Amino acid sequence: MGPPRLLRGLLPLPQLLSADAWLPCSSRLQLLLSHSHYSRLTLRWPSCADAFKLLLALLLVSAALAEVRYIASSSMAPTLRPADRAVAEKITYLFRRPSIGDIVFFRVPTALQNHGINKDVVFIKRILATPGDFIEVRQGQLIVNGVALKERYTASHASYTMEAMRLPEGHVFVMGDNRNNSCDSRAWGPLPVSNIIGRYMMSFTRTSIQ
């Protein structure tokens, strides 16, 4: 049997809980909260302003790490098709340089801006040569540093020629996988690495998100 109610208020909290250990859990919780020390505990929910600030911070962080881009042309077919959504991540190139085979999103170079294309337009192409590399095309075969690349990702029946050239420092050579329908480094020259926004990570079709 527990101590009289009058004595319970004089007992320390541990003894009080021990004495009423036979009470149901809900009753013990009420008893605990009625004690003068714990009765001051309250739950504080964030205000609307705080919640908005948190949401804004999360959006800014996510935008700094990745973004979704709309594929507007068939220049990267069959890898990417018009109306696909492609995700560009912005982390990889903080730790390594762009390399051959990477698909990258980039701001259009100055040569295209001089022909009336808005500087905010973003292209997506595949890197096929990096700074210091020799690149050429012989009889429809792409050759980098004397090695013929096996390009299983290109659209069929690609026909184009290109004289040998060496890439300057700070530049990469990019082309679309649909070589017969792509405005790329063959037309406007090597791309400055500083123009690269991010690396292609994944894509999804419009029907898959409906």
Salt bridges, closest charged atoms under 4 A:
ASP20 OD1 - ARG8 NH1 3.49
GLU67 OE2 - ARG69 NE 2.54
GLU67 OE1 - LYS90 NZ 2.60
ASP84 OD2 - ARG81 NE 3.95
GLU89 OE2 - ARG199 NE 2.79
ASP102 OD2 - ARG96 NH1 3.07
ASP120 OD1 - LYS119 NZ 3.50
GLU136 OE2 - ARG138 NH2 2.93
GLU151 OE2 - ARG179 NH2 2.61
ASP177 OD2 - ARG126 NH2 2.78
ASP184 OD1 - ARG186 NE 2.84
